Amino acid sequence: MHKRVDWSSRANHDLAHAFPRERDQLVIKNLAEAELEYPPRLGAARNMDEGYVPGHRPLAFRRALPRGAPTLEDDLQEDPEAVDSPGSAHGEYFYLYRPWSDADAGGVPVRRGKPEIYVTRFFGTEELGVGIASLPQGTP
C-alpha cells in the first residue's frame, strides 16, 4: 500500500520539533493520511480549520484534528480545554499542504504509486500567521 501523503524535510523537522516522541509523530502522520484532501473541503463551519492559504494558492491548510472534532471557532467560543480532548495538543497545529508533484520525488522514480498530497510545513497556531507571512507570494 502506498502513502497518500508525503512530507517535505522541513515539515518533518517542524513535526519533530512540535512532537519529539516518535509515537506522537506517527499519530499526526496517520491523521494526515486519513483526513487531508485536495482540494480542501470549504464551508462556513470549517473556514478557520481548513481552506486555501490566502495569496498562496494552491497551498492549503488543515487543522490537525479528525473530521467531526470541534472546530477552532468552537474552541474560541468555549473553553478550549473543555472542547479538545484532555492531553491532546494536536488541535493546536495545522498542516500546510498542496497536491504532490513529480518534482517532490527529487528525481527518484516512484514505484508504488505516487502520493496525492505533499505536506510542506506543520505549524502551531501561534506560528501559523508568521509562517504564512514569510512565504513568498505565489509560491507554496
N, CA, C and O atoms as a GROMACS GRO file, in nm:
protein
  560
    1MET      N    1   0.085  -0.119   0.000
    1MET     CA    2   0.000   0.000   0.000
    1MET      C    3   0.089   0.125   0.000
    1MET      O    4   0.179   0.138   0.084
    2HIS      N    5   0.065   0.215  -0.093
    2HIS     CA    6   0.148   0.336  -0.099
    2HIS      C    7   0.092   0.444  -0.007
    2HIS      O    8  -0.026   0.444   0.029
    3LYS      N    9   0.180   0.537   0.030
    3LYS     CA   10   0.139   0.650   0.111
    3LYS      C   11   0.063   0.750   0.025
    3LYS      O   12   0.104   0.780  -0.087
    4ARG      N   13  -0.047   0.800   0.078
    4ARG     CA   14  -0.122   0.906   0.010
    4ARG      C   15  -0.057   1.041   0.035
    4ARG      O   16  -0.072   1.133  -0.046
    5VAL      N   17   0.015   1.054   0.146
    5VAL     CA   18   0.069   1.182   0.188
    5VAL      C   19   0.221   1.171   0.203
    5VAL      O   20   0.271   1.080   0.268
    6ASP      N   21   0.292   1.264   0.141
    6ASP     CA   22   0.437   1.272   0.153
    6ASP      C   23   0.469   1.400   0.229
    6ASP      O   24   0.393   1.497   0.223
    7TRP      N   25   0.581   1.400   0.299
    7TRP     CA   26   0.620   1.515   0.383
    7TRP      C   27   0.753   1.571   0.335
    7TRP      O   28   0.845   1.495   0.306
    8SER      N   29   0.763   1.704   0.327
    8SER     CA   30   0.891   1.768   0.296
    8SER      C   31   0.984   1.750   0.416
    8SER      O   32   0.938   1.722   0.527
    9SER      N   33   1.112   1.766   0.394
    9SER     CA   34   1.207   1.756   0.506
    9SER      C   35   1.179   1.866   0.607
    9SER      O   36   1.196   1.845   0.727
   10ARG      N   37   1.137   1.984   0.561
   10ARG     CA   38   1.104   2.094   0.652
   10ARG      C   39   0.983   2.060   0.737
   10ARG      O   40   0.981   2.088   0.857
   11ALA      N   41   0.881   2.000   0.677
   11ALA     CA   42   0.762   1.960   0.753
   11ALA      C   43   0.796   1.852   0.855
   11ALA      O   44   0.745   1.855   0.967
   12ASN      N   45   0.882   1.758   0.817
   12ASN     CA   46   0.927   1.656   0.913
   12ASN      C   47   1.002   1.719   1.030
   12ASN      O   48   0.985   1.677   1.144
   13HIS      N   49   1.084   1.820   1.001
   13HIS     CA   50   1.155   1.893   1.106
   13HIS      C   51   1.055   1.965   1.197
   13HIS      O   52   1.067   1.960   1.319
   14ASP      N   53   0.958   2.033   1.136
   14ASP     CA   54   0.853   2.101   1.214
   14ASP      C   55   0.783   2.002   1.308
   14ASP      O   56   0.762   2.031   1.426
   15LEU      N   57   0.749   1.886   1.253
   15LEU     CA   58   0.677   1.785   1.330
   15LEU      C   59   0.762   1.733   1.445
   15LEU      O   60   0.712   1.718   1.557
   16ALA      N   61   0.889   1.705   1.420
   16ALA     CA   62   0.979   1.654   1.524
   16ALA      C   63   1.000   1.759   1.634
   16ALA      O   64   1.014   1.725   1.751
   17HIS      N   65   1.001   1.884   1.595
   17HIS     CA   66   1.016   1.992   1.693
   17HIS      C   67   0.890   2.004   1.780
   17HIS      O   68   0.899   2.023   1.902
   18ALA      N   69   0.774   1.992   1.717
   18ALA     CA   70   0.647   2.005   1.789
   18ALA      C   71   0.619   1.883   1.876
   18ALA      O   72   0.570   1.895   1.988
   19PHE      N   73   0.651   1.765   1.823
   19PHE     CA   74   0.623   1.639   1.893
   19PHE      C   75   0.749   1.552   1.891
   19PHE      O   76   0.765   1.471   1.800
   20PRO      N   77   0.836   1.566   1.988
   20PRO     CA   78   0.963   1.491   1.988
   20PRO      C   79   0.947   1.339   1.993
   20PRO      O   80   1.033   1.267   1.943
   21ARG      N   81   0.839   1.290   2.052
   21ARG     CA   82   0.821   1.144   2.061
   21ARG      C   83   0.773   1.088   1.927
   21ARG      O   84   0.678   1.139   1.868
   22GLU      N   85   0.840   0.984   1.881
   22GLU     CA   86   0.805   0.923   1.751
   22GLU      C   87   0.661   0.874   1.748
   22GLU      O   88   0.595   0.881   1.645
   23ARG      N   89   0.612   0.826   1.860
   23ARG     CA   90   0.473   0.778   1.868
   23ARG      C   91   0.375   0.890   1.836
   23ARG      O   92   0.278   0.870   1.763
   24ASP      N   93   0.401   1.009   1.890
   24ASP     CA   94   0.314   1.125   1.863
   24ASP      C   95   0.324   1.167   1.716
   24ASP      O   96   0.224   1.205   1.655
   25GLN      N   97   0.444   1.160   1.659
   25GLN     CA   98   0.462   1.194   1.518
   25GLN      C   99   0.383   1.098   1.429
   25GLN      O  100   0.322   1.139   1.331
   26LEU      N  101   0.384   0.971   1.466
   26LEU     CA  102   0.309   0.871   1.389
   26LEU      C  103   0.159   0.900   1.393
   26LEU      O  104   0.090   0.885   1.292
   27VAL      N  105   0.109   0.943   1.508
   27VAL     CA  106  -0.033   0.978   1.520
   27VAL      C  107  -0.066   1.092   1.424
   27VAL      O  108  -0.168   1.087   1.354
   28ILE      N  109   0.018   1.194   1.419
   28ILE     CA  110  -0.005   1.310   1.332
   28ILE      C  111   0.003   1.268   1.184
   28ILE      O  112  -0.077   1.314   1.103
   29LYS      N  113   0.098   1.182   1.150
   29LYS     CA  114   0.111   1.137   1.011
   29LYS      C  115  -0.006   1.048   0.970
   29LYS      O  116  -0.055   1.058   0.858
   30ASN      N  117  -0.051   0.962   1.061
   30ASN     CA  118  -0.168   0.878   1.031
   30ASN      C  119  -0.293   0.964   1.014
   30ASN      O  120  -0.377   0.936   0.929
   31LEU      N  121  -0.304   1.068   1.094
   31LEU     CA  122  -0.418   1.160   1.082
   31LEU      C  123  -0.415   1.230   0.946
   31LEU      O  124  -0.518   1.249   0.883
   32ALA      N  125  -0.295   1.270   0.902
   32ALA     CA  126  -0.282   1.332   0.770
   32ALA      C  127  -0.327   1.237   0.660
   32ALA      O  128  -0.399   1.276   0.568
   33GLU      N  129  -0.286   1.110   0.670
   33GLU     CA  130  -0.325   1.010   0.570
   33GLU      C  131  -0.478   0.996   0.565
   33GLU      O  132  -0.536   0.980   0.458
   34ALA      N  133  -0.542   1.002   0.681
   34ALA     CA  134  -0.686   0.981   0.688
   34ALA      C  135  -0.768   1.105   0.653
   34ALA      O  136  -0.876   1.094   0.597
   35GLU      N  137  -0.717   1.223   0.685
   35GLU     CA  138  -0.801   1.342   0.679
   35GLU      C  139  -0.769   1.443   0.570
   35GLU      O  140  -0.859   1.515   0.526
   36LEU      N  141  -0.645   1.451   0.524
   36LEU     CA  142  -0.613   1.554   0.426
   36LEU      C  143  -0.674   1.522   0.291
   36LEU      O  144  -0.666   1.408   0.244
   37GLU      N  145  -0.733   1.622   0.229
   37GLU     CA  146  -0.792   1.610   0.096
   37GLU      C  147  -0.754   1.733   0.016
   37GLU      O  148  -0.741   1.843   0.068
   38TYR      N  149  -0.736   1.710  -0.112
   38TYR     CA  150  -0.713   1.823  -0.201
   38TYR      C  151  -0.804   1.808  -0.321
   38TYR      O  152  -0.803   1.705  -0.387
   39PRO      N  153  -0.884   1.910  -0.351
   39PRO     CA  154  -0.891   2.039  -0.284
   39PRO      C  155  -0.950   2.025  -0.144
   39PRO      O  156  -1.021   1.930  -0.114
   40PRO      N  157  -0.918   2.123  -0.058
   40PRO     CA  158  -0.971   2.116   0.079
   40PRO      C  159  -1.122   2.133   0.079
   40PRO      O  160  -1.180   2.194  -0.011
   41ARG      N  161  -1.184   2.078   0.181
   41ARG     CA  162  -1.329   2.098   0.196
   41ARG      C  163  -1.350   2.240   0.246
   41ARG      O  164  -1.294   2.281   0.348
   42LEU      N  165  -1.432   2.313   0.175
   42LEU     CA  166  -1.459   2.451   0.213
   42LEU      C  167  -1.601   2.459   0.267
   42LEU      O  168  -1.691   2.391   0.218
   43GLY      N  169  -1.619   2.541   0.366
   43GLY     CA  170  -1.752   2.558   0.423
   43GLY      C  171  -1.745   2.657   0.538
   43GLY      O  172  -1.643   2.670   0.604
   44ALA      N  173  -1.855   2.724   0.560
   44ALA     CA  174  -1.858   2.828   0.664
   44ALA      C  175  -1.823   2.773   0.801
   44ALA      O  176  -1.758   2.842   0.880
   45ALA      N  177  -1.866   2.652   0.831
   45ALA     CA  178  -1.842   2.597   0.964
   45ALA      C  179  -1.695   2.563   0.987
   45ALA      O  180  -1.652   2.557   1.102
   46ARG      N  181  -1.618   2.541   0.882
   46ARG     CA  182  -1.480   2.500   0.900
   46ARG      C  183  -1.380   2.600   0.842
   46ARG      O  184  -1.263   2.567   0.825
   47ASN      N  185  -1.423   2.722   0.811
   47ASN     CA  186  -1.335   2.815   0.741
   47ASN      C  187  -1.211   2.854   0.820
   47ASN      O  188  -1.113   2.899   0.761
   48MET      N  189  -1.210   2.837   0.951
   48MET     CA  190  -1.091   2.865   1.030
   48MET      C  191  -1.005   2.739   1.045
   48MET      O  192  -0.891   2.747   1.092
   49ASP      N  193  -1.057   2.625   1.005
   49ASP     CA  194  -0.989   2.498   1.023
   49ASP      C  195  -0.933   2.439   0.895
   49ASP      O  196  -0.844   2.354   0.899
   50GLU      N  197  -0.983   2.483   0.781
   50GLU     CA  198  -0.945   2.420   0.655
   50GLU      C  199  -0.976   2.516   0.540
   50GLU      O  200  -1.079   2.583   0.539
   51GLY      N  201  -0.886   2.521   0.444
   51GLY     CA  202  -0.909   2.605   0.328
   51GLY      C  203  -0.780   2.632   0.252
   51GLY      O  204  -0.679   2.566   0.275
   52TYR      N  205  -0.786   2.729   0.163
   52TYR     CA  206  -0.667   2.771   0.088
   52TYR      C  207  -0.596   2.881   0.166
   52TYR      O  208  -0.659   2.961   0.234
   53VAL      N  209  -0.463   2.885   0.154
   53VAL     CA  210  -0.385   2.992   0.217
   53VAL      C  211  -0.400   3.116   0.130
   53VAL      O  212  -0.359   3.115   0.014
   54PRO      N  213  -0.457   3.223   0.184
   54PRO     CA  214  -0.477   3.344   0.104
   54PRO      C  215  -0.346   3.394   0.042
   54PRO      O  216  -0.245   3.409   0.112
   55GLY      N  217  -0.349   3.418  -0.089
   55GLY     CA  218  -0.232   3.468  -0.160
   55GLY      C  219  -0.129   3.362  -0.195
   55GLY      O  220  -0.026   3.392  -0.255
   56HIS      N  221  -0.157   3.235  -0.158
   56HIS     CA  222  -0.060   3.128  -0.183
   56HIS      C  223  -0.126   3.003  -0.242
   56HIS      O  224  -0.077   2.892  -0.221
   57ARG      N  225  -0.234   3.021  -0.315
   57ARG     CA  226  -0.299   2.907  -0.377
   57ARG      C  227  -0.203   2.847  -0.478
   57ARG      O  228  -0.146   2.922  -0.556
   58PRO      N  229  -0.182   2.721  -0.482
   58PRO     CA  230  -0.264   2.610  -0.441
   58PRO      C  231  -0.236   2.557  -0.301
   58PRO      O  232  -0.285   2.450  -0.265
   59LEU      N  233  -0.160   2.630  -0.220
   59LEU     CA  234  -0.129   2.584  -0.085
   59LEU      C  235  -0.256   2.587   0.001
   59LEU      O  236  -0.330   2.684   0.000
   60ALA      N  237  -0.279   2.479   0.075
   60ALA     CA  238  -0.396   2.468   0.160
   60ALA      C  239  -0.352   2.444   0.305
   60ALA      O  240  -0.237   2.410   0.331
   61PHE      N  241  -0.445   2.464   0.397
   61PHE     CA  242  -0.418   2.436   0.538
   61PHE      C  243  -0.529   2.351   0.595
   61PHE      O  244  -0.641   2.352   0.544
   62ARG      N  245  -0.499   2.278   0.700
   62ARG     CA  246  -0.598   2.195   0.769
   62ARG      C  247  -0.554   2.178   0.913
   62ARG      O  248  -0.439   2.146   0.939
   63ARG      N  249  -0.645   2.199   1.004
   63ARG     CA  250  -0.620   2.177   1.146
   63ARG      C  251  -0.597   2.029   1.171
   63ARG      O  252  -0.664   1.945   1.110
   64ALA      N  253  -0.505   1.995   1.258
   64ALA     CA  254  -0.466   1.857   1.283
   64ALA      C  255  -0.561   1.788   1.382
   64ALA      O  256  -0.520   1.746   1.490
   65LEU      N  257  -0.686   1.778   1.342
   65LEU     CA  258  -0.788   1.706   1.418
   65LEU      C  259  -0.875   1.628   1.321
   65LEU      O  260  -0.889   1.667   1.205
   66PRO      N  261  -0.934   1.519   1.367
   66PRO     CA  262  -1.023   1.442   1.278
   66PRO      C  263  -1.149   1.521   1.244
   66PRO      O  264  -1.192   1.609   1.319
   67ARG      N  265  -1.207   1.488   1.129
   67ARG     CA  266  -1.336   1.548   1.092
   67ARG      C  267  -1.437   1.515   1.201
   67ARG      O  268  -1.436   1.407   1.259
   68GLY      N  269  -1.524   1.609   1.226
   68GLY     CA  270  -1.624   1.589   1.330
   68GLY      C  271  -1.578   1.640   1.465
   68GLY      O  272  -1.659   1.654   1.557
   69ALA      N  273  -1.448   1.668   1.479
   69ALA     CA  274  -1.399   1.726   1.605
   69ALA      C  275  -1.447   1.870   1.611
   69ALA      O  276  -1.476   1.930   1.508
   70PRO      N  277  -1.454   1.927   1.730
   70PRO     CA  278  -1.495   2.067   1.739
   70PRO      C  279  -1.404   2.156   1.655
   70PRO      O  280  -1.284   2.133   1.647
   71THR      N  281  -1.464   2.257   1.594
   71THR     CA  282  -1.387   2.349   1.509
   71THR      C  283  -1.311   2.449   1.594
   71THR      O  284  -1.336   2.460   1.714
   72LEU      N  285  -1.218   2.522   1.531
   72LEU     CA  286  -1.145   2.626   1.602
   72LEU      C  287  -1.241   2.733   1.650
   72LEU      O  288  -1.223   2.790   1.757
   73GLU      N  289  -1.345   2.760   1.570
   73GLU     CA  290  -1.446   2.858   1.612
   73GLU      C  291  -1.515   2.811   1.740
   73GLU      O  292  -1.543   2.891   1.828
   74ASP      N  293  -1.542   2.679   1.750
   74ASP     CA  294  -1.599   2.624   1.874
   74ASP      C  295  -1.503   2.648   1.990
   74ASP      O  296  -1.544   2.686   2.099
   75ASP      N  297  -1.374   2.624   1.963
   75ASP     CA  298  -1.274   2.644   2.068
   75ASP      C  299  -1.273   2.789   2.115
   75ASP      O  300  -1.259   2.815   2.235
   76LEU      N  301  -1.286   2.882   2.023
   76LEU     CA  302  -1.281   3.023   2.060
   76LEU      C  303  -1.405   3.065   2.139
   76LEU      O  304  -1.398   3.155   2.222
   77GLN      N  305  -1.519   3.000   2.112
   77GLN     CA  306  -1.642   3.033   2.183
   77GLN      C  307  -1.653   2.962   2.317
   77GLN      O  308  -1.723   3.009   2.407
   78GLU      N  309  -1.586   2.850   2.329
   78GLU     CA  310  -1.593   2.769   2.450
   78GLU      C  311  -1.457   2.771   2.518
   78GLU      O  312  -1.365   2.839   2.472
   79ASP      N  313  -1.445   2.699   2.626
   79ASP     CA  314  -1.316   2.679   2.690
   79ASP      C  315  -1.239   2.577   2.608
   79ASP      O  316  -1.283   2.462   2.598
   80PRO      N  317  -1.124   2.615   2.546
   80PRO     CA  318  -1.052   2.521   2.459
   80PRO      C  319  -1.016   2.390   2.528
   80PRO      O  320  -1.016   2.285   2.463
   81GLU      N  321  -0.987   2.393   2.655
   81GLU     CA  322  -0.951   2.269   2.725
   81GLU      C  323  -1.072   2.176   2.740
   81GLU      O  324  -1.055   2.055   2.750
   82ALA      N  325  -1.191   2.233   2.741
   82ALA     CA  326  -1.311   2.151   2.752
   82ALA      C  327  -1.350   2.092   2.617
   82ALA      O  328  -1.413   1.986   2.611
   83VAL      N  329  -1.314   2.159   2.508
   83VAL     CA  330  -1.354   2.114   2.375
   83VAL      C  331  -1.257   2.008   2.324
   83VAL      O  332  -1.300   1.901   2.282
   84ASP      N  333  -1.126   2.037   2.326
   84ASP     CA  334  -1.028   1.938   2.281
   84ASP      C  335  -1.012   1.831   2.387
   84ASP      O  336  -1.026   1.857   2.506
   85SER      N  337  -0.984   1.710   2.342
   85SER     CA  338  -0.969   1.602   2.437
   85SER      C  339  -0.850   1.628   2.529
   85SER      O  340  -0.750   1.684   2.485
   86PRO      N  341  -0.861   1.590   2.656
   86PRO     CA  342  -0.754   1.616   2.753
   86PRO      C  343  -0.622   1.557   2.706
   86PRO      O  344  -0.615   1.444   2.659
   87GLY      N  345  -0.517   1.637   2.721
   87GLY     CA  346  -0.384   1.591   2.685
   87GLY      C  347  -0.354   1.596   2.536
   87GLY      O  348  -0.241   1.564   2.497
   88SER      N  349  -0.450   1.634   2.452
   88SER     CA  350  -0.428   1.638   2.307
   88SER      C  351  -0.392   1.779   2.266
   88SER      O  352  -0.471   1.872   2.280
   89ALA      N  353  -0.272   1.794   2.213
   89ALA     CA  354  -0.229   1.925   2.162
   89ALA      C  355  -0.242   1.931   2.011
   89ALA      O  356  -0.206   2.032   1.950
   90HIS      N  357  -0.293   1.824   1.949
   90HIS     CA  358  -0.300   1.818   1.803
   90HIS      C  359  -0.380   1.932   1.744
   90HIS      O  360  -0.344   1.985   1.639
   91GLY      N  361  -0.488   1.972   1.810
   91GLY     CA  362  -0.574   2.077   1.758
   91GLY      C  363  -0.508   2.213   1.756
   91GLY      O  364  -0.563   2.308   1.701
   92GLU      N  365  -0.390   2.224   1.815
   92GLU     CA  366  -0.316   2.349   1.816
   92GLU      C  367  -0.220   2.358   1.697
   92GLU      O  368  -0.139   2.450   1.690
   93TYR      N  369  -0.229   2.262   1.604
   93TYR     CA  370  -0.138   2.257   1.490
   93TYR      C  371  -0.214   2.249   1.358
   93TYR      O  372  -0.328   2.201   1.353
   94PHE      N  373  -0.148   2.296   1.252
   94PHE     CA  374  -0.204   2.296   1.119
   94PHE      C  375  -0.105   2.235   1.021
   94PHE      O  376   0.016   2.257   1.031
   95TYR      N  377  -0.158   2.158   0.926
   95TYR     CA  378  -0.080   2.112   0.812
   95TYR      C  379  -0.088   2.220   0.705
   95TYR      O  380  -0.196   2.276   0.683
   96LEU      N  381   0.022   2.251   0.639
   96LEU     CA  382   0.021   2.329   0.515
   96LEU      C  383   0.056   2.230   0.406
   96LEU      O  384   0.158   2.162   0.414
   97TYR      N  385  -0.027   2.221   0.303
   97TYR     CA  386  -0.008   2.116   0.203
   97TYR      C  387  -0.058   2.160   0.066
   97TYR      O  388  -0.124   2.263   0.052
   98ARG      N  389  -0.024   2.080  -0.033
   98ARG     CA  390  -0.064   2.104  -0.172
   98ARG      C  391  -0.064   1.970  -0.243
   98ARG      O  392  -0.025   1.869  -0.185
   99PRO      N  393  -0.108   1.969  -0.368
   99PRO     CA  394  -0.101   1.843  -0.443
   99PRO      C  395   0.046   1.802  -0.462
   99PRO      O  396   0.134   1.887  -0.477
  100TRP      N  397   0.070   1.673  -0.460
  100TRP     CA  398   0.204   1.620  -0.481
  100TRP      C  399   0.239   1.633  -0.629
  100TRP      O  400   0.152   1.620  -0.715
  101SER      N  401   0.366   1.659  -0.658
  101SER     CA  402   0.410   1.665  -0.798
  101SER      C  403   0.534   1.577  -0.815
  101SER      O  404   0.598   1.541  -0.717
  102ASP      N  405   0.567   1.542  -0.938
  102ASP     CA  406   0.684   1.460  -0.966
  102ASP      C  407   0.812   1.525  -0.912
  102ASP      O  408   0.905   1.454  -0.873
  103ALA      N  409   0.818   1.657  -0.910
  103ALA     CA  410   0.936   1.727  -0.858
  103ALA      C  411   0.959   1.696  -0.710
  103ALA      O  412   1.072   1.704  -0.662
  104ASP      N  413   0.852   1.661  -0.637
  104ASP     CA  414   0.865   1.631  -0.495
  104ASP      C  415   0.941   1.502  -0.470
  104ASP      O  416   0.986   1.477  -0.358
  105ALA      N  417   0.956   1.419  -0.572
  105ALA     CA  418   1.029   1.293  -0.559
  105ALA      C  419   1.180   1.316  -0.564
  105ALA      O  420   1.257   1.224  -0.536
  106GLY      N  421   1.223   1.437  -0.598
  106GLY     CA  422   1.365   1.467  -0.601
  106GLY      C  423   1.441   1.389  -0.706
  106GLY      O  424   1.559   1.358  -0.686
  107GLY      N  425   1.377   1.356  -0.817
  107GLY     CA  426   1.443   1.284  -0.924
  107GLY      C  427   1.446   1.133  -0.907
  107GLY      O  428   1.499   1.061  -0.991
  108VAL      N  429   1.388   1.084  -0.798
  108VAL     CA  430   1.384   0.940  -0.772
  108VAL      C  431   1.254   0.884  -0.830
  108VAL      O  432   1.147   0.936  -0.801
  109PRO      N  433   1.263   0.779  -0.911
  109PRO     CA  434   1.139   0.722  -0.967
  109PRO      C  435   1.048   0.667  -0.856
  109PRO      O  436   1.096   0.605  -0.761
  110VAL      N  437   0.920   0.690  -0.870
  110VAL     CA  438   0.822   0.641  -0.774
  110VAL      C  439   0.767   0.510  -0.827
  110VAL      O  440   0.713   0.504  -0.937
  111ARG      N  441   0.782   0.404  -0.748
  111ARG     CA  442   0.746   0.271  -0.798
  111ARG      C  443   0.610   0.220  -0.751
  111ARG      O  444   0.546   0.143  -0.823
  112ARG      N  445   0.566   0.259  -0.636
  112ARG     CA  446   0.443   0.202  -0.581
  112ARG      C  447   0.327   0.299  -0.579
  112ARG      O  448   0.246   0.298  -0.486
  113GLY      N  449   0.317   0.380  -0.676
  113GLY     CA  450   0.208   0.478  -0.680
  113GLY      C  451   0.251   0.609  -0.620
  113GLY      O  452   0.320   0.613  -0.518
  114LYS      N  453   0.210   0.714  -0.683
  114LYS     CA  454   0.250   0.847  -0.638
  114LYS      C  455   0.160   0.893  -0.523
  114LYS      O  456   0.040   0.865  -0.523
  115PRO      N  457   0.219   0.963  -0.426
  115PRO     CA  458   0.134   1.024  -0.322
  115PRO      C  459   0.040   1.126  -0.386
  115PRO      O  460   0.065   1.172  -0.497
  116GLU      N  461  -0.065   1.160  -0.317
  116GLU     CA  462  -0.161   1.257  -0.367
  116GLU      C  463  -0.136   1.396  -0.310
  116GLU      O  464  -0.164   1.497  -0.374
  117ILE      N  465  -0.082   1.399  -0.188
  117ILE     CA  466  -0.070   1.524  -0.114
  117ILE      C  467   0.072   1.539  -0.062
  117ILE      O  468   0.137   1.440  -0.026
  118TYR      N  469   0.121   1.663  -0.059
  118TYR     CA  470   0.255   1.693  -0.011
  118TYR      C  471   0.244   1.795   0.101
  118TYR      O  472   0.202   1.909   0.078
  119VAL      N  473   0.281   1.756   0.222
  119VAL     CA  474   0.281   1.848   0.336
  119VAL      C  475   0.411   1.927   0.331
  119VAL      O  476   0.520   1.870   0.338
  120THR      N  477   0.399   2.058   0.319
  120THR     CA  478   0.517   2.143   0.307
  120THR      C  479   0.565   2.195   0.441
  120THR      O  480   0.685   2.214   0.461
  121ARG      N  481   0.472   2.220   0.534
  121ARG     CA  482   0.506   2.269   0.668
  121ARG      C  483   0.402   2.217   0.767
  121ARG      O  484   0.295   2.172   0.728
  122PHE      N  485   0.437   2.223   0.896
  122PHE     CA  486   0.348   2.183   1.004
  122PHE      C  487   0.367   2.288   1.114
  122PHE      O  488   0.469   2.290   1.182
  123PHE      N  489   0.266   2.375   1.131
  123PHE     CA  490   0.277   2.490   1.221
  123PHE      C  491   0.184   2.479   1.340
  123PHE      O  492   0.075   2.422   1.331
  124GLY      N  493   0.230   2.534   1.453
  124GLY     CA  494   0.143   2.557   1.567
  124GLY      C  495   0.060   2.681   1.539
  124GLY      O  496   0.098   2.764   1.457
  125THR      N  497  -0.053   2.694   1.606
  125THR     CA  498  -0.142   2.809   1.582
  125THR      C  499  -0.069   2.940   1.605
  125THR      O  500  -0.095   3.038   1.535
  126GLU      N  501   0.021   2.944   1.703
  126GLU     CA  502   0.093   3.068   1.731
  126GLU      C  503   0.196   3.100   1.622
  126GLU      O  504   0.239   3.215   1.610
  127GLU      N  505   0.236   3.002   1.543
  127GLU     CA  506   0.334   3.021   1.437
  127GLU      C  507   0.270   3.034   1.298
  127GLU      O  508   0.336   3.078   1.204
  128LEU      N  509   0.145   2.997   1.286
  128LEU     CA  510   0.081   2.988   1.154
  128LEU      C  511   0.084   3.119   1.078
  128LEU      O  512   0.128   3.122   0.963
  129GLY      N  513   0.040   3.227   1.139
  129GLY     CA  514   0.035   3.357   1.071
  129GLY      C  515   0.173   3.405   1.032
  129GLY      O  516   0.192   3.455   0.920
  130VAL      N  517   0.270   3.392   1.121
  130VAL     CA  518   0.407   3.434   1.093
  130VAL      C  519   0.465   3.348   0.981
  130VAL      O  520   0.531   3.398   0.891
  131GLY      N  521   0.441   3.217   0.988
  131GLY     CA  522   0.492   3.125   0.887
  131GLY      C  523   0.435   3.154   0.750
  131GLY      O  524   0.508   3.152   0.651
  132ILE      N  525   0.306   3.180   0.742
  132ILE     CA  526   0.243   3.211   0.614
  132ILE      C  527   0.294   3.345   0.561
  132ILE      O  528   0.318   3.359   0.441
  133ALA      N  529   0.309   3.442   0.650
  133ALA     CA  530   0.357   3.574   0.606
  133ALA      C  531   0.498   3.565   0.549
  133ALA      O  532   0.536   3.648   0.466
  134SER      N  533   0.576   3.466   0.592
  134SER     CA  534   0.714   3.453   0.542
  134SER      C  535   0.723   3.382   0.407
  134SER      O  536   0.829   3.381   0.345
  135LEU      N  537   0.612   3.323   0.361
  135LEU     CA  538   0.613   3.255   0.231
  135LEU      C  539   0.620   3.357   0.119
  135LEU      O  540   0.554   3.461   0.125
  136PRO      N  541   0.700   3.331   0.015
  136PRO     CA  542   0.700   3.421  -0.100
  136PRO      C  543   0.562   3.420  -0.166
  136PRO      O  544   0.499   3.314  -0.175
  137GLN      N  545   0.516   3.533  -0.213
  137GLN     CA  546   0.385   3.541  -0.279
  137GLN      C  547   0.382   3.449  -0.401
  137GLN      O  548   0.473   3.447  -0.483
  138GLY      N  549   0.273   3.372  -0.410
  138GLY     CA  550   0.251   3.283  -0.524
  138GLY      C  551   0.336   3.158  -0.524
  138GLY      O  552   0.333   3.083  -0.621
  139THR      N  553   0.412   3.134  -0.417
  139THR     CA  554   0.497   3.015  -0.409
  139THR      C  555   0.458   2.930  -0.291
  139THR      O  556   0.465   2.978  -0.178
  140PRO      N  557   0.418   2.805  -0.311
  140PRO     CA  558   0.380   2.721  -0.199
  140PRO      C  559   0.500   2.674  -0.120
  140PRO      O  560   0.484   2.601  -0.022
   0.00000   0.00000   0.00000
